[in-house]
Amino acid sequence: MRVVAQAGDEGKVAVLDAHRRLSGRGAWLHPDPACMETALRRKAFHRAFRGAVETGQLALQFHAVTGTSNGPRQETVLPESGSEN
């Protein structure tokens, strides 16, 4: 999935470019909720767009497009995995 920075009211805003047609510098992201969480936590979009960028609505857009929940991830451990200790 492609993310671009667009001019907003108070600086740059990161938005999802679902059709890969928006102009400007882009950052690519796997369509996986864990990848989005990691990128937000590590401030990867700030580095990719070379400055401060608002990411508040980006996670909501991402979860709407991918059809995933925007709550915290819950890891599951299957009994046969051997890691239930």
C-alpha positions as CSV (number, residue, x, y, z in Angstrom):
1,M,0.0,0.0,0.0
2,R,1.2,3.5,-0.8
3,V,1.2,6.4,1.6
4,V,1.8,10.0,0.5
5,A,2.2,13.3,2.3
6,Q,-0.2,16.1,1.3
7,A,-0.4,19.6,2.5
8,G,-2.9,20.1,5.3
9,D,-4.2,22.9,7.4
10,E,-1.3,22.6,9.9
11,G,1.5,21.0,7.9
12,K,1.9,17.7,6.0
13,V,-0.7,15.0,6.5
14,A,0.0,11.3,5.6
15,V,-2.9,9.8,3.5
16,L,-3.4,6.4,2.0
17,D,-3.0,6.3,-1.8
18,A,-5.2,3.3,-2.6
19,H,-5.1,3.8,-6.3
20,R,-1.4,4.8,-6.4
21,R,-2.1,7.9,-8.4
22,L,-1.4,10.8,-6.0
23,S,1.6,12.9,-6.8
24,G,4.6,13.4,-4.5
25,R,7.0,11.3,-2.4
26,G,5.5,8.0,-1.4
27,A,6.2,5.4,1.2
28,W,5.2,1.8,0.8
29,L,3.7,-0.4,3.4
30,H,2.6,-4.1,3.6
31,P,-1.2,-4.4,3.9
32,D,-0.7,-6.0,7.3
33,P,-1.9,-4.3,10.5
34,A,1.3,-5.3,12.3
35,C,3.3,-3.4,9.7
36,M,1.2,-0.3,10.1
37,E,1.5,-0.4,13.9
38,T,5.3,-0.8,13.6
39,A,5.6,2.1,11.2
40,L,3.6,4.4,13.4
41,R,5.5,3.4,16.6
42,R,8.9,3.9,14.9
43,K,7.8,7.1,13.3
44,A,8.8,5.7,9.9
45,F,6.6,8.2,8.0
46,H,8.4,11.1,9.5
47,R,11.7,9.8,8.1
48,A,10.2,8.8,4.8
49,F,8.7,12.2,4.2
50,R,11.7,14.0,5.6
51,G,9.9,15.9,8.3
52,A,7.0,16.1,10.7
53,V,3.8,14.6,9.2
54,E,0.4,14.1,10.8
55,T,-0.5,10.4,11.0
56,G,-3.7,10.5,13.1
57,Q,-6.2,9.6,10.4
58,L,-3.8,7.2,8.5
59,A,-4.5,4.2,10.7
60,L,-8.2,4.7,10.4
61,Q,-7.9,4.9,6.6
62,F,-5.7,1.8,6.6
63,H,-8.1,-0.3,8.6
64,A,-11.1,0.8,6.5
65,V,-9.3,-0.2,3.3
66,T,-7.9,-3.5,4.6
67,G,-11.1,-4.5,6.5
68,T,-9.1,-5.1,9.8
69,S,-10.0,-3.9,13.2
70,N,-8.1,-0.9,14.6
71,G,-7.7,-2.3,18.1
72,P,-4.6,-3.8,19.6
73,R,-3.4,-7.0,18.0
74,Q,-4.0,-10.2,19.9
75,E,-1.5,-12.9,19.4
76,T,-2.9,-16.5,19.5
77,V,-0.8,-19.5,20.5
78,L,-2.0,-22.8,19.2
79,P,-1.6,-25.8,21.5
80,E,0.4,-27.7,19.0
81,S,3.0,-24.9,18.6
82,G,4.9,-26.0,21.7
83,S,5.2,-22.4,23.0
84,E,2.3,-22.5,25.5
85,N,4.7,-22.6,28.5
